[in-house]
Amino acid sequence: MTGTVASACGFLLLLAVGIAIEIRARLRVPAATATRSLAAAMRTTPGRVAVLSWWIWLGTHFLAR
């Protein structure tokens, strides 16, 4: 298995886990969904910096090719 294939498999696994957590959160009311988590992060300055940093990282690594 090459490094590229291993990386792709790792990212697919992370995506699958994220989707599973989101589905579980939506089925149970007390758990936070991605939307609620993002809204909570955007209420504070450090949270906004973290969200901005994540978007910059995402754009640099995946969208700027």
Distance bins in CASP14 RR format, pairs under 12 A and 6 or more apart:
PFRMAT RR
TARGET T0000
AUTHOR 0000-0000-0000
RMODE 2
METHOD distances of the structure
MODEL  1
1 7 0 0 0 0 0 1 0 0 0 0 0
1 8 0 0 0 0 0 1 0 0 0 0 0
1 9 1 0 0 1 0 0 0 0 0 0 0
1 10 0 0 0 0 0 1 0 0 0 0 0
2 8 0 0 0 0 1 0 0 0 0 0 0
2 9 0 0 0 0 0 1 0 0 0 0 0
3 9 0 0 0 0 1 0 0 0 0 0 0
3 10 0 0 0 0 0 1 0 0 0 0 0
3 11 0 0 0 0 0 1 0 0 0 0 0
4 10 0 0 0 0 0 1 0 0 0 0 0
4 11 0 0 0 0 0 1 0 0 0 0 0
5 11 0 0 0 0 0 1 0 0 0 0 0
5 12 0 0 0 0 0 1 0 0 0 0 0
6 12 0 0 0 0 0 1 0 0 0 0 0
6 13 0 0 0 0 0 1 0 0 0 0 0
7 13 0 0 0 0 0 1 0 0 0 0 0
7 14 0 0 0 0 0 1 0 0 0 0 0
7 61 0 0 0 0 0 1 0 0 0 0 0
7 62 0 0 0 0 0 1 0 0 0 0 0
8 14 0 0 0 0 0 1 0 0 0 0 0
8 15 0 0 0 0 0 1 0 0 0 0 0
9 15 0 0 0 0 0 1 0 0 0 0 0
9 16 0 0 0 0 0 1 0 0 0 0 0
10 16 0 0 0 0 1 0 0 0 0 0 0
10 17 0 0 0 0 1 0 0 0 0 0 0
11 17 0 0 0 0 0 1 0 0 0 0 0
11 18 0 0 0 0 0 1 0 0 0 0 0
11 58 0 0 0 0 0 1 0 0 0 0 0
11 61 0 0 0 0 0 1 0 0 0 0 0
11 62 0 0 0 0 1 0 0 0 0 0 0
12 18 0 0 0 0 0 1 0 0 0 0 0
12 19 0 0 0 0 0 1 0 0 0 0 0
13 19 0 0 0 0 0 1 0 0 0 0 0
13 20 0 0 0 0 0 1 0 0 0 0 0
14 20 0 0 0 0 0 1 0 0 0 0 0
14 21 0 0 0 0 0 1 0 0 0 0 0
15 21 0 0 0 0 0 1 0 0 0 0 0
15 22 0 0 0 0 0 1 0 0 0 0 0
16 22 0 0 0 0 0 1 0 0 0 0 0
16 23 0 0 0 0 0 1 0 0 0 0 0
17 23 0 0 0 0 0 1 0 0 0 0 0
17 24 0 0 0 0 0 1 0 0 0 0 0
18 24 0 0 0 0 1 0 0 0 0 0 0
18 25 0 0 0 0 1 0 0 0 0 0 0
18 26 0 0 0 0 0 1 0 0 0 0 0
18 33 0 0 0 0 0 1 0 0 0 0 0
18 34 0 0 0 0 1 0 0 0 0 0 0
18 37 0 0 0 0 0 1 0 0 0 0 0
19 25 0 0 0 0 0 1 0 0 0 0 0
19 26 0 0 0 0 0 1 0 0 0 0 0
19 33 0 0 0 0 0 1 0 0 0 0 0
19 34 0 0 0 0 1 0 0 0 0 0 0
20 26 0 0 0 0 0 1 0 0 0 0 0
20 27 0 0 0 0 0 1 0 0 0 0 0
21 27 0 0 0 0 0 1 0 0 0 0 0
21 28 0 0 0 0 0 1 0 0 0 0 0
21 31 0 0 0 0 1 0 0 0 0 0 0
21 32 0 0 0 0 1 0 0 0 0 0 0
21 33 0 0 0 0 1 0 0 0 0 0 0
21 34 0 0 0 0 1 0 0 0 0 0 0
21 37 0 0 0 0 0 1 0 0 0 0 0
22 28 0 0 0 0 0 1 0 0 0 0 0
22 31 0 0 0 0 1 0 0 0 0 0 0
22 32 0 0 0 0 0 1 0 0 0 0 0
22 33 1 0 0 1 0 0 0 0 0 0 0
22 34 1 0 1 0 0 0 0 0 0 0 0
22 35 0 0 0 0 1 0 0 0 0 0 0
22 36 0 0 0 0 0 1 0 0 0 0 0
22 37 0 0 0 0 1 0 0 0 0 0 0
22 38 0 0 0 0 0 1 0 0 0 0 0
23 31 0 0 0 0 0 1 0 0 0 0 0
23 33 0 0 0 0 1 0 0 0 0 0 0
23 34 0 0 0 0 0 1 0 0 0 0 0
24 30 0 0 0 0 0 1 0 0 0 0 0
24 31 1 0 0 1 0 0 0 0 0 0 0
24 32 0 0 0 0 0 1 0 0 0 0 0
24 33 0 0 0 0 1 0 0 0 0 0 0
24 34 0 0 0 0 0 1 0 0 0 0 0
25 31 1 0 1 0 0 0 0 0 0 0 0
25 32 1 0 0 1 0 0 0 0 0 0 0
25 33 1 0 1 0 0 0 0 0 0 0 0
25 34 1 0 0 1 0 0 0 0 0 0 0
25 35 0 0 0 0 1 0 0 0 0 0 0
25 36 0 0 0 0 1 0 0 0 0 0 0
25 37 0 0 0 0 1 0 0 0 0 0 0
26 32 0 0 0 0 0 1 0 0 0 0 0
26 33 1 0 1 0 0 0 0 0 0 0 0
26 34 0 0 0 0 1 0 0 0 0 0 0
26 35 0 0 0 0 1 0 0 0 0 0 0
26 36 0 0 0 0 0 1 0 0 0 0 0
27 33 0 0 0 0 0 1 0 0 0 0 0
29 36 0 0 0 0 0 1 0 0 0 0 0
30 36 0 0 0 0 0 1 0 0 0 0 0
31 37 0 0 0 0 0 1 0 0 0 0 0
32 38 0 0 0 0 1 0 0 0 0 0 0
32 39 0 0 0 0 1 0 0 0 0 0 0
32 40 1 0 0 1 0 0 0 0 0 0 0
32 41 0 0 0 0 0 1 0 0 0 0 0
33 39 0 0 0 0 1 0 0 0 0 0 0
33 40 0 0 0 0 0 1 0 0 0 0 0
34 40 0 0 0 0 0 1 0 0 0 0 0
34 41 0 0 0 0 0 1 0 0 0 0 0
34 51 0 0 0 0 0 1 0 0 0 0 0
35 41 0 0 0 0 0 1 0 0 0 0 0
35 42 0 0 0 0 0 1 0 0 0 0 0
36 42 0 0 0 0 0 1 0 0 0 0 0
36 43 0 0 0 0 0 1 0 0 0 0 0
37 43 0 0 0 0 0 1 0 0 0 0 0
37 47 0 0 0 0 0 1 0 0 0 0 0
37 50 0 0 0 0 0 1 0 0 0 0 0
37 51 0 0 0 0 0 1 0 0 0 0 0
37 54 0 0 0 0 0 1 0 0 0 0 0
38 47 0 0 0 0 1 0 0 0 0 0 0
38 48 0 0 0 0 0 1 0 0 0 0 0
38 50 0 0 0 0 0 1 0 0 0 0 0
38 51 1 0 0 1 0 0 0 0 0 0 0
38 54 0 0 0 0 1 0 0 0 0 0 0
38 55 0 0 0 0 0 1 0 0 0 0 0
39 47 0 0 0 0 0 1 0 0 0 0 0
39 48 0 0 0 0 0 1 0 0 0 0 0
39 51 0 0 0 0 0 1 0 0 0 0 0
40 46 0 0 0 0 0 1 0 0 0 0 0
40 47 0 0 0 0 1 0 0 0 0 0 0
40 48 0 0 0 0 0 1 0 0 0 0 0
40 50 0 0 0 0 0 1 0 0 0 0 0
40 51 0 0 0 0 0 1 0 0 0 0 0
41 47 1 0 1 0 0 0 0 0 0 0 0
41 48 1 0 0 1 0 0 0 0 0 0 0
41 49 0 0 0 0 1 0 0 0 0 0 0
41 50 1 0 0 1 0 0 0 0 0 0 0
41 51 1 0 1 0 0 0 0 0 0 0 0
41 52 0 0 0 0 0 1 0 0 0 0 0
41 53 0 0 0 0 0 1 0 0 0 0 0
41 54 0 0 0 0 1 0 0 0 0 0 0
41 55 0 0 0 0 0 1 0 0 0 0 0
42 48 1 0 1 0 0 0 0 0 0 0 0
42 49 0 0 0 0 0 1 0 0 0 0 0
42 50 0 0 0 0 1 0 0 0 0 0 0
42 51 1 0 0 1 0 0 0 0 0 0 0
42 52 0 0 0 0 1 0 0 0 0 0 0
42 54 0 0 0 0 0 1 0 0 0 0 0
42 55 0 0 0 0 0 1 0 0 0 0 0
43 50 0 0 0 0 0 1 0 0 0 0 0
43 51 0 0 0 0 0 1 0 0 0 0 0
44 50 0 0 0 0 1 0 0 0 0 0 0
44 51 0 0 0 0 0 1 0 0 0 0 0
45 51 0 0 0 0 0 1 0 0 0 0 0
45 52 0 0 0 0 0 1 0 0 0 0 0
46 52 0 0 0 0 0 1 0 0 0 0 0
46 53 0 0 0 0 0 1 0 0 0 0 0
47 53 0 0 0 0 1 0 0 0 0 0 0
47 54 0 0 0 0 1 0 0 0 0 0 0
48 54 0 0 0 0 0 1 0 0 0 0 0
48 55 0 0 0 0 0 1 0 0 0 0 0
49 55 0 0 0 0 0 1 0 0 0 0 0
49 56 0 0 0 0 0 1 0 0 0 0 0
50 56 0 0 0 0 0 1 0 0 0 0 0
50 57 0 0 0 0 0 1 0 0 0 0 0
51 57 0 0 0 0 0 1 0 0 0 0 0
51 58 0 0 0 0 0 1 0 0 0 0 0
52 58 0 0 0 0 0 1 0 0 0 0 0
52 59 0 0 0 0 0 1 0 0 0 0 0
53 59 0 0 0 0 0 1 0 0 0 0 0
53 60 0 0 0 0 0 1 0 0 0 0 0
54 60 0 0 0 0 0 1 0 0 0 0 0
54 61 0 0 0 0 0 1 0 0 0 0 0
54 62 0 0 0 0 0 1 0 0 0 0 0
55 61 0 0 0 0 0 1 0 0 0 0 0
55 62 0 0 0 0 0 1 0 0 0 0 0
55 63 0 0 0 0 1 0 0 0 0 0 0
55 64 0 0 0 0 0 1 0 0 0 0 0
56 62 0 0 0 0 0 1 0 0 0 0 0
56 63 0 0 0 0 0 1 0 0 0 0 0
56 64 0 0 0 0 0 1 0 0 0 0 0
57 63 0 0 0 0 0 1 0 0 0 0 0
57 64 0 0 0 0 0 1 0 0 0 0 0
58 64 0 0 0 0 1 0 0 0 0 0 0
59 65 0 0 0 0 1 0 0 0 0 0 0
END
